[in-house]
Amino acid sequence: IAVFERLYNKKQEEIAAMEKEVIKITLPDGALKEGKAWETSPMDIALGISPGLAKAVMVAKVRYSRRLGEKQQITSGQDEFD
């Protein structure tokens, strides 16, 4: 457990140091929402739409339109199931 905690804490420090740029999130219906990289979660988006939706949400898939560190737009992966 100590190894996991050390690695987890190191990763959290790296994420905290990253730029929290504004990102655009495309929902399955084509609607766009804004968020911040490394801060906005799928649950945050669901809560912004409806608390009822947030309670019903069980799974979200995030797909990046470009590599991290570049300007990016996150799109819903609802139509892609693995």
MIDOSE-1310 file (N, C-alpha, C; in nm, 2 decimals, decimal comma, always signed):
residues 82
iavf	+0,08/-0,12/+0,00/+0,00/+0,00/+0,00/+0,09/+0,13/+0,00; +0,20/+0,12/+0,07/+0,29/+0,24/+0,07/+0,34/+0,28/-0,07; +0,37/+0,18/-0,15/+0,42/+0,20/-0,28/+0,31/+0,27/-0,37; +0,19/+0,22/-0,36/+0,07/+0,28/-0,43/+0,06/+0,42/-0,38
erly	+0,05/+0,45/-0,25/+0,03/+0,58/-0,20/+0,14/+0,68/-0,25; +0,27/+0,63/-0,25/+0,38/+0,72/-0,30/+0,36/+0,75/-0,45; +0,33/+0,65/-0,53/+0,30/+0,67/-0,67/+0,18/+0,76/-0,70; +0,07/+0,74/-0,62/-0,05/+0,82/-0,64/-0,02/+0,96/-0,60
nkkq	+0,05/+0,99/-0,49/+0,08/+1,12/-0,45/+0,17/+1,19/-0,55; +0,26/+1,12/-0,61/+0,35/+1,18/-0,71/+0,27/+1,22/-0,83; +0,18/+1,14/-0,87/+0,09/+1,17/-0,99/+0,00/+1,29/-0,96; -0,05/+1,29/-0,84/-0,14/+1,40/-0,80/-0,06/+1,54/-0,80
eeia	+0,06/+1,53/-0,76/+0,15/+1,65/-0,77/+0,17/+1,70/-0,91; +0,19/+1,60/-1,00/+0,21/+1,63/-1,14/+0,09/+1,69/-1,20; -0,03/+1,64/-1,17/-0,15/+1,69/-1,22/-0,18/+1,83/-1,17; -0,15/+1,85/-1,04/-0,17/+1,99/-0,98/-0,08/+2,09/-1,05
amek	+0,03/+2,05/-1,10/+0,13/+2,15/-1,16/+0,09/+2,18/-1,31; +0,00/+2,10/-1,36/-0,04/+2,12/-1,51/-0,13/+2,24/-1,52; -0,12/+2,30/-1,64/-0,20/+2,41/-1,67/-0,35/+2,36/-1,68; -0,44/+2,44/-1,62/-0,58/+2,40/-1,62/-0,65/+2,48/-1,73
evik	-0,62/+2,45/-1,85/-0,68/+2,53/-1,96/-0,82/+2,50/-1,98; -0,89/+2,59/-2,04/-1,04/+2,57/-2,07/-1,05/+2,47/-2,19; -1,14/+2,38/-2,17/-1,16/+2,27/-2,27/-1,31/+2,28/-2,31; -1,34/+2,23/-2,43/-1,47/+2,22/-2,48/-1,51/+2,07/-2,48
itlp	-1,63/+2,04/-2,43/-1,68/+1,90/-2,41/-1,80/+1,89/-2,50; -1,80/+1,80/-2,59/-1,91/+1,77/-2,68/-1,99/+1,65/-2,63; -2,12/+1,68/-2,60/-2,21/+1,58/-2,55/-2,27/+1,50/-2,67; -2,33/+1,38/-2,64/-2,38/+1,30/-2,75/-2,48/+1,37/-2,84
dgal	-2,56/+1,46/-2,78/-2,66/+1,54/-2,86/-2,60/+1,65/-2,94; -2,46/+1,67/-2,93/-2,40/+1,78/-3,00/-2,38/+1,90/-2,92; -2,44/+1,91/-2,80/-2,43/+2,03/-2,72/-2,28/+2,04/-2,67; -2,24/+2,17/-2,66/-2,10/+2,19/-2,61/-2,11/+2,25/-2,47
kegk	-2,02/+2,20/-2,38/-2,00/+2,25/-2,25/-1,86/+2,29/-2,23; -1,83/+2,38/-2,14/-1,69/+2,42/-2,11/-1,65/+2,36/-1,98; -1,52/+2,33/-1,97/-1,47/+2,28/-1,85/-1,32/+2,32/-1,84; -1,26/+2,27/-1,74/-1,11/+2,29/-1,72/-1,04/+2,16/-1,72
awet	-0,93/+2,15/-1,80/-0,85/+2,03/-1,81/-0,80/+1,99/-1,67; -0,81/+1,87/-1,64/-0,76/+1,81/-1,51/-0,85/+1,85/-1,39; -0,96/+1,92/-1,41/-1,05/+1,95/-1,30/-1,19/+1,90/-1,33; -1,24/+1,93/-1,45/-1,38/+1,90/-1,48/-1,40/+1,75/-1,50
spmd	-1,49/+1,69/-1,43/-1,51/+1,54/-1,44/-1,64/+1,52/-1,51; -1,66/+1,40/-1,57/-1,80/+1,36/-1,62/-1,91/+1,39/-1,52; -1,88/+1,36/-1,39/-1,99/+1,39/-1,29/-2,02/+1,53/-1,28; -1,92/+1,62/-1,29/-1,94/+1,77/-1,29/-2,03/+1,81/-1,41
ialg	-2,01/+1,75/-1,52/-2,09/+1,78/-1,64/-2,24/+1,73/-1,62; -2,25/+1,61/-1,57/-2,38/+1,56/-1,54/-2,46/+1,64/-1,43; -2,39/+1,68/-1,33/-2,45/+1,77/-1,23/-2,49/+1,90/-1,28; -2,42/+1,95/-1,38/-2,45/+2,08/-1,44/-2,58/+2,07/-1,53
ispg	-2,60/+1,95/-1,58/-2,72/+1,93/-1,66/-2,84/+1,91/-1,57; -2,83/+1,81/-1,48/-2,94/+1,78/-1,39/-2,89/+1,69/-1,28; -2,93/+1,72/-1,15/-2,89/+1,64/-1,04/-2,94/+1,49/-1,06; -3,06/+1,48/-1,12/-3,12/+1,35/-1,14/-3,03/+1,27/-1,24
laka	-2,98/+1,34/-1,34/-2,89/+1,27/-1,44/-2,77/+1,22/-1,36; -2,71/+1,31/-1,28/-2,59/+1,28/-1,21/-2,61/+1,15/-1,12; -2,73/+1,14/-1,06/-2,76/+1,03/-0,97/-2,77/+0,90/-1,06; -2,82/+0,91/-1,18/-2,84/+0,80/-1,27/-2,72/+0,76/-1,34
vmva	-2,62/+0,85/-1,36/-2,50/+0,82/-1,44/-2,41/+0,71/-1,36; -2,37/+0,61/-1,44/-2,29/+0,51/-1,38/-2,16/+0,50/-1,45; -2,15/+0,53/-1,58/-2,03/+0,51/-1,66/-2,02/+0,63/-1,76; -1,89/+0,67/-1,78/-1,87/+0,78/-1,88/-1,74/+0,74/-1,95
kvry	-1,73/+0,77/-2,08/-1,61/+0,74/-2,15/-1,56/+0,88/-2,20; -1,43/+0,90/-2,18/-1,37/+1,03/-2,23/-1,28/+0,99/-2,34; -1,29/+1,07/-2,44/-1,20/+1,06/-2,56/-1,14/+1,19/-2,59; -1,01/+1,20/-2,60/-0,94/+1,33/-2,63/-0,92/+1,34/-2,78
srrl	-0,94/+1,46/-2,83/-0,93/+1,49/-2,97/-0,78/+1,52/-3,00; -0,70/+1,53/-2,90/-0,55/+1,55/-2,93/-0,48/+1,52/-2,80; -0,34/+1,51/-2,81/-0,26/+1,47/-2,70/-0,26/+1,58/-2,59; -0,24/+1,54/-2,47/-0,24/+1,63/-2,36/-0,13/+1,73/-2,38
gekq	-0,15/+1,86/-2,33/-0,05/+1,96/-2,35/-0,08/+2,05/-2,47; -0,16/+2,00/-2,56/-0,20/+2,07/-2,68/-0,34/+2,12/-2,65; -0,39/+2,22/-2,72/-0,53/+2,26/-2,71/-0,62/+2,14/-2,74; -0,72/+2,12/-2,66/-0,80/+1,99/-2,68/-0,94/+2,01/-2,67
qits	-1,02/+1,93/-2,73/-1,16/+1,92/-2,72/-1,19/+1,78/-2,68; -1,27/+1,76/-2,57/-1,31/+1,63/-2,53/-1,44/+1,60/-2,59; -1,46/+1,48/-2,64/-1,59/+1,44/-2,70/-1,64/+1,32/-2,63; -1,77/+1,31/-2,63/-1,83/+1,19/-2,56/-1,81/+1,07/-2,64
gqde	-1,78/+0,96/-2,58/-1,76/+0,83/-2,65/-1,88/+0,74/-2,64; -2,00/+0,80/-2,62/-2,12/+0,72/-2,61/-2,14/+0,62/-2,72; -2,11/+0,66/-2,84/-2,13/+0,58/-2,96/-2,03/+0,47/-2,98; -1,93/+0,47/-2,89/-1,82/+0,37/-2,90/-1,81/+0,29/-2,78
fd	-1,85/+0,16/-2,79/-1,84/+0,07/-2,67/-1,74/-0,03/-2,70; -1,65/-0,05/-2,60/-1,55/-0,15/-2,62/-1,59/-0,28/-2,56
